[in-house]
Amino acid sequence: MTDTSKFRRLTAEAAPGMTRAGTFLARPPHRPENRILASLPAAELGALTPHLQLVTMPTGALLRHPDAALDHVYFPHQGVISLLAVTLTGETIEVASAGRNGAICPVLSSEPHDALVGAIAHGPMRASRIPAADLHEILPQVATLAPAMEACREALLHQLRQNLVCCGLHSVEHRLARWLLETSDRLETEMVPATQEHVAQRLGVRRTTVTLLASKLQDGGAIRWGRSRVQVLDRGRLEAMACGCYPTLRERMRAVPPAEPPAAASEMAS
Amino acid sequence: MPYFYFHLRAHGTIHRDPEGMELPDAATAREHAAAVAQDLMSHSEGRTRHWSIYVEDDRGEHTLDLFFADVDPSLASFPPQTRMLVMQTSRRLGALTDALSALRATQIETRTLIARARGKPYLVLAR
């Protein structure tokens, strides 16, 4: 049995305006920040909303799912959410991630127990989630969502494929540069709120390794890494340090709607 | 438990570890340094084999050196003499790049001093 005891349990907190059952109170559905949900016609969003649960997650920490399989679809509103795999000895590595431009759906119809969820966000991460089975059932009433969910699955497979190539063939230095760029893109900000420990857990390496590579990137002027935040100073330089996986994946994801956001502009996420 | 700091010597530069790590003893510190070296070498042994990690304790005393070539898993299949040769060459290459780097720094300093003595401005290109 995988040792996940050191990871915290995910808690679904009741947001203001939610009933104890975890559904939104009857008030006009506000425009959700997640772009997939926001693109739904009002009637469809209304049909979906009672099935959505708003969850918050602290930034950085990895959380194990309650003993039921990781069978929810997550629509991030704020921040980036990732799926991670964990080994019998407690080593972790990121499998896939999504920001508010997308969604994280389960890789398999019944997610194995050796999976974790993690968030990177300015402040606590907020996402709406729905059990995949419920979503499947309600899909006929939410016709616009069906192609979007199909696109999410396709995007996920592109990520999985590229991660296999990257982890299997590229150096940690390349992988770190790529991770910083992709997370910055998905957060839509040049400031990534992550500690070196958090990044080490996602890359599957030791924290000291990230510290030394961060020092190297910093000396080259590409980034500045404070205690818990990385600032991308020179995007061009960072892209030069990344492997070909970064432009390749961007190209592939661009062809799959909803498209990835353009490379982070200078505006900060609110 | 004592703290150990793991600094990276690569291409004539030292990249410092400001955080350090609490570990029981020097032997564990060496194991950790070896694991970090293997993380850094992964899929780029040719480029990183001549790097080394310089471990210090919390009094700033030098504890040990970990030369990447000594723990390079890609050399495991070679006969011992070849491995020894690669390990020695890697150390020499590391020492040479360190020396070249120091030489460059001295050169720049010297040129700056001379230019100043002549009362002339001098632009230094730092790479």
Interface residues (C-beta under 8 A of the other chain):
Chain A: L169 H170 S171 V172 E173 Q196 V205 R206 R207 T208 T209 T211 L212 L213 S215 K216 D219
Chain B: F6 H7 L8 A10 T13 H15 R16 D17 P18 E19 M21 H32 A35 V36 D39 L40 S42 H43 S44 R47 T48
